[in-house]
Amino acid sequence: MILRMLAYLSASCTLGLVLVWIAADLLASDLLRAELEQLEANRLLSFDEAGLELPDLARVTGITLRHPETREPVAYVEELDVEFGLAQDGAGWQLVPRSVRGRGVRVVLSRDDGAPMSGLLRAITELVASVGGGPAGGGHRPSCEMRDVEIAIRHPGLPLQVLSDCTLWVLCPDVGPIRIELGLGSGGLAMLDLADDGGLREVTLRDLPVLPTTLAMISPALEEFGHDLGPSGMLDIDLSLEDGQLVHAMGRLEQATLRLSGTPFPLEDADVPFRYVDGRWIVEQVHVRVAGGTMTGTLEYGENGFTATGDLRDAEFRREFLDLLPEGMDVAWLEVEDGGTVDLRLAYEERPGELHPLVIGRGGLHAERMRIGEARLLVEDTVARFSIGDGVLEVEEASGRLLSGVVSLVGSFDLIDLDYDFRAACADVDLSRLDEMEGMESSARFATDIGGWLQGDLQLRGRFGDIARNEGSGQFAVRAANLWRLGLFDALAVALRPGQVQPTERQRLTCRYRVARHRMHVEMARLESSFLPLVSNKGKVSFRPDGIELDIEIVPIDVPFGPIGDLLKYIQKQLIRVQVEGPLAAPSVRVIAVKAVTKPVGNFFDWFSGLFGGGD
């Protein structure tokens, strides 16, 4: 495929040759003007002045070259001088153009999305042949030098790119293709070899400053990357074309910053050696810096899809890594602070007609600090090992420190359907440090003298964004804690032991529960206390943004476990219902006595025995 940008460059350069050949054939000022006026009448160009400055020097000023199809201006030359000399042919001596010098060239380039062959370049070639002395006429073709060249590159959806302070040389041997060289003000160089028909044959670019528009103008295959490429880096590339189609390319992109869609941070200091063969762009070894680490990999892009491999090492673990998760996976409850490292090895493949890409990989991370939930519980020094395959993220092992204890997680997360199934556990969590929950107001924090230690586990499955699918089960135990300091248990003590002073004893609380939707259903709970032991096997708990809502039936147990009949009669008198609503540390508590138990004694015994592991 011919490259529009370079085609327009060669077309604007050929302007000098057109005027040279016109002057060589006509020489006289009035004939030169007549010929230019004819071209102006055809709307191919316009000019301000034209004439002979010296016997061997013609000058044309204020030249505007127009596209032969759209008639839009594509180049402007402030001044063009054509110097003549003597040359001998079979008919004798004649004046011929010897050199062309111009200045103040302004070129506007935009890639035509129509035919792959530039209509402008084709029209200029035909124009040269019709005047005589051009490629078709086989006459003498002088070299050309243009200074103070400014090239503006336009492309839809991309910022305007301007190359200023450039110098243009057109090398024209009497036989063979024309060669065009463009020296950039930044020190780069572009070289174009034209075929006999005026089309592009070879293109060489050295130290070309890369802007998003550059890649889009070089090839449509790179246009997507052009939208994501920052104004950075230098490009070297060699292109070969046949009949206007790109057949081979080889080059290197260095010191570039890539801002690819879907990546939350830039890929910096990119070193990308690449080649184009058989319709495919191939990168065999890319080096790039990502979040302070390094990544190496390969890329291949063509009609059959896109494949890539990457190996990321020692990157800093940042909160932006969470942005790589699918859009529907809501992790607002997880707040990651910068710090730590991540390693990842990944293979990615997209194929036409496939709904989802194929992603395979594995890695590990160390997160120094992260906060969980609205209470913003601080988990430190989290380490995790994970793998990705068949659209599923498997957390093989993850653990961290929480309030002097340990929390862990294993499970799977479907990256396509957003289903999850995981098991979480904690051990030796120091409840005396619960006041470190930053998400709670100081007046609503737990008292530090509750003390005690927490352990438990939870198995949960469901789907992100679909709370009706959430279900699971778990258990927890609190040991060596003075729970009477909590609002819930304090209200129970006041209701069931009015006037009695709560002891400073330490209690043990165990609970088994299941989860459905957004509620926790208590299946068994037992408080071991010499002051007021309690048991329950029926209740529900709902967690709200402003606190907790609890409705539970409790049985106070303060008689020896004697004959079952006496115990049942006691329970019939003592069954109570507790309703809790409000902040967890200072809730509103209602204790309601249940006057009678209407179940048959046999069923009631099954229910009660289930509290201790029997029954349902």
Long-range contacts (C-beta under 8 A, 24 or more apart in sequence): 1-116, 1-219, 1-220, 1-241, 1-244, 1-245, 1-246, 2-116, 2-117, 2-118, 2-121, 2-199, 2-200, 2-241, 2-244, 2-245, 2-246, 3-200, 3-203, 3-217, 3-218, 3-219, 3-239, 3-241, 3-246, 4-109, 4-110, 4-111, 4-112, 4-118, 4-217, 5-109, 5-111, 5-153, 5-217, 5-218, 6-190, 6-192, 6-200, 6-203, 7-118, 7-120, 7-121, 7-199, 7-200, 8-74, 8-75, 8-107, 8-109, 8-110, 8-118, 8-120, 8-121, 9-107, 9-109, 9-151, 9-168, 9-180, 9-182, 9-190, 9-192, 10-121, 10-178, 10-180, 10-192, 10-194, 10-198, 10-200, 11-65, 11-74, 11-75, 11-118, 11-120, 11-121, 11-124, 12-65, 12-74, 12-75, 12-105, 12-107, 13-144, 13-146, 13-168, 13-170, 13-180, 14-121, 14-124, 14-125, 14-128, 14-170, 14-178, 14-198, 15-45, 15-63, 15-65, 15-75, 15-77, 15-80, 15-124, 16-77, 16-80, 16-82, 16-100, 16-102, 16-144, 16-146, 16-170, 17-100, 17-128, 17-134, 17-141, 17-142, 17-144, 17-170, 17-172, 17-178, 18-124, 18-127, 18-128, 18-131, 18-134, 19-58, 19-60, 19-63, 19-80, 19-82, 19-100, 20-82, 20-97, 20-100, 20-141, 20-142, 20-144, 21-97, 21-128, 21-131, 21-132, 21-133, 21-134, 21-137, 21-139, 21-141, 22-131, 23-58, 23-82, 23-84, 23-97, 24-84, 24-95, 24-96, 24-97, 24-133, 24-139, 24-140, 25-131, 25-132, 25-133, 27-84, 27-95, 28-52, 29-58, 32-58, 35-131, 36-60, 39-127, 43-71, 44-68, 44-123, 44-127, 53-81, 56-83, 56-84, 56-85, 56-95, 57-81, 57-82, 57-83, 57-84, 58-82, 58-84, 67-119, 67-120, 67-123, 68-119, 68-120, 68-123, 68-124, 68-127, 69-119, 69-120, 69-123, 73-108, 74-107, 74-108, 74-109, 74-120, 75-105, 75-106, 75-107, 75-108, 76-104, 76-105, 76-106, 76-107, 77-102, 77-104, 77-105, 77-106, 77-146, 78-102, 78-103, 78-104, 78-105, 79-103, 79-104, 82-142, 87-140, 96-139, 96-140, 96-142, 97-140, 97-142, 98-142, 99-142, 99-143, 99-144, 99-145, 100-142, 100-143, 100-144, 100-145, 100-170, 101-144, 101-145, 101-146, 101-147, 102-144, 102-145, 102-146, 102-147, 103-146, 103-147, 103-148, 104-148, 105-146, 105-148, 105-149, 105-150, 105-168, 106-149, 106-150, 106-152, 107-149, 107-150, 107-151, 107-152, 108-152, 108-154, 109-151, 109-152, 109-153, 109-154, 109-217, 110-153, 110-154, 110-155, 111-155, 111-216, 111-217, 116-244, 116-245, 117-199, 117-244, 121-198, 121-199, 121-200, 122-198, 122-199, 124-198, 125-197, 125-198, 128-198, 135-178, 135-196, 135-198, 140-174, 141-172, 141-173, 141-174, 141-178, 142-172, 143-169, 143-170, 143-171, 143-172, 144-168, 144-169, 144-170, 144-172, 145-169, 145-170, 146-170, 149-182, 153-213, 153-214, 153-217, 154-213, 155-213, 155-216, 155-217, 155-226, 157-227, 158-212, 158-213, 158-216, 158-226, 158-227, 159-211, 159-212, 159-213, 160-213, 161-211, 161-212, 161-213, 161-214, 163-209, 177-201, 184-208, 184-209, 188-234, 199-241, 199-243, 199-244, 200-241, 200-244, 201-240, 201-241, 202-238, 202-239, 202-240, 202-241, 203-237, 203-238, 203-239, 203-241, 204-237, 204-238, 204-239, 205-235, 205-236, 205-237, 205-238, 205-251, 206-236, 207-234, 207-235, 207-236, 208-234, 208-235, 208-236, 208-237, 209-233, 209-234, 209-235, 210-234, 210-235, 210-253, 210-256, 219-246, 221-276, 221-281, 221-301, 222-281, 225-258, 225-260, 227-261, 228-258, 228-259, 228-260, 228-261, 229-256, 229-257, 229-258, 229-259, 230-256, 230-257, 230-258, 230-259, 230-266, 232-256, 232-257, 233-257, 233-270, 246-276, 248-275, 248-276, 248-277, 249-274, 249-275, 249-276, 249-277, 250-274, 250-275, 250-276, 251-275, 258-288, 262-324, 263-324, 264-318, 264-320, 264-321, 264-323, 264-324, 265-290, 265-291, 265-318, 265-320, 267-295, 274-299, 278-302, 279-303, 280-304, 290-315, 291-315, 291-316, 291-317, 291-318, 291-320, 291-321, 291-342, 292-316, 293-341, 293-342, 303-352, 304-351, 304-352, 305-349, 305-350, 305-351, 305-352, 305-354, 306-348, 306-349, 306-350, 307-347, 307-348, 307-349, 307-350, 308-347, 308-348, 308-349, 309-346, 309-347, 309-348, 310-344, 310-345, 310-346, 310-348, 311-344, 311-345, 311-346, 312-342, 312-343, 312-344, 312-345, 312-346, 312-363, 313-343, 314-341, 314-343, 315-341, 315-342, 315-343, 315-344, 316-340, 316-341, 316-342, 317-341, 317-342, 317-365, 317-366, 317-367, 317-368, 325-415, 326-415, 326-416, 326-418, 328-418, 328-464, 328-465, 329-413, 329-415, 329-418, 329-464, 330-464, 330-465, 333-372, 333-373, 333-374, 334-370, 334-371, 334-372, 335-370, 335-371, 335-372, 335-376, 336-367, 336-369, 336-370, 337-368, 337-369, 337-370, 337-371, 339-367, 339-368, 339-369, 340-365, 340-366, 340-367, 340-368, 340-382, 341-365, 341-366, 342-366, 346-388, 356-391, 356-416, 359-388, 359-389, 359-391, 359-415, 360-388, 360-389, 361-387, 361-388, 361-389, 362-386, 362-387, 362-388, 363-387, 367-400, 370-400, 371-438, 373-439, 374-439, 374-545, 375-437, 375-438, 375-439, 375-440, 376-437, 376-438, 376-439, 377-402, 377-403, 377-437, 378-402, 378-403, 378-436, 378-438, 379-407, 384-409, 388-415, 391-415, 391-416, 395-422, 402-426, 402-429, 403-429, 403-430, 403-431, 403-433, 403-434, 403-436, 404-428, 404-429, 404-430, 404-433, 405-429, 405-430, 405-453, 405-454, 405-455, 417-463, 418-463, 418-464, 418-465, 419-461, 419-462, 419-463, 419-469, 420-460, 420-461, 420-462, 420-463, 420-464, 421-460, 421-461, 422-459, 422-460, 422-461, 423-457, 423-458, 423-459, 423-460, 424-457, 424-458, 424-460, 425-455, 425-456, 425-457, 425-458, 426-454, 426-455, 426-456, 426-457, 427-455, 428-453, 428-454, 428-455, 429-453, 429-454, 429-455, 431-478, 431-481, 440-583, 440-585, 443-586, 444-583, 444-584, 444-585, 444-586, 445-585, 446-485, 446-486, 446-584, 446-585, 447-485, 447-585, 449-482, 449-485, 450-481, 450-482, 450-483, 450-485, 450-486, 451-480, 451-481, 451-482, 451-506, 452-478, 452-479, 452-480, 452-481, 452-482, 452-483, 452-506, 453-478, 453-479, 453-480, 453-481, 454-478, 455-479, 458-515, 460-515, 467-517, 467-518, 468-517, 470-515, 470-516, 470-517, 470-518, 471-514, 471-515, 471-516, 471-517, 472-514, 472-515, 473-512, 473-513, 473-514, 473-515, 474-512, 474-513, 474-514, 474-515, 475-510, 475-511, 475-512, 475-513, 476-510, 476-511, 477-508, 477-509, 477-510, 477-511, 478-507, 478-508, 478-509, 478-510, 479-506, 479-508, 480-506, 480-508, 481-506, 481-507, 481-508, 481-509, 482-506, 482-507, 483-507, 483-509, 483-527, 483-529, 484-531, 486-585, 487-584, 487-585, 487-586, 487-587, 487-589, 488-550, 488-578, 488-580, 488-587, 488-589, 489-527, 491-578, 491-580, 491-589, 491-591, 492-532, 492-534, 492-554, 492-578, 492-589, 492-591, 493-531, 493-532, 495-576, 495-591, 496-532, 496-556, 496-576, 496-591, 497-531, 497-532, 500-531, 502-531, 503-530, 503-531, 505-529, 505-530, 505-531, 513-541, 518-542, 518-543, 522-552, 524-610, 524-611, 525-552, 526-611, 532-556, 532-558, 533-557, 533-558, 535-611, 536-611, 537-607, 537-610, 537-611, 546-582, 546-583, 547-581, 547-582, 547-583, 547-584, 547-587, 548-580, 548-581, 548-582, 548-583, 548-584, 548-587, 549-580, 549-581, 550-578, 550-579, 550-580, 550-581, 550-587, 551-577, 551-578, 551-579, 551-580, 552-577, 552-578, 552-580, 553-577, 553-578, 553-594, 554-578, 564-605, 568-601, 568-604, 568-605, 568-608, 571-597, 571-604, 571-608, 572-596, 572-597
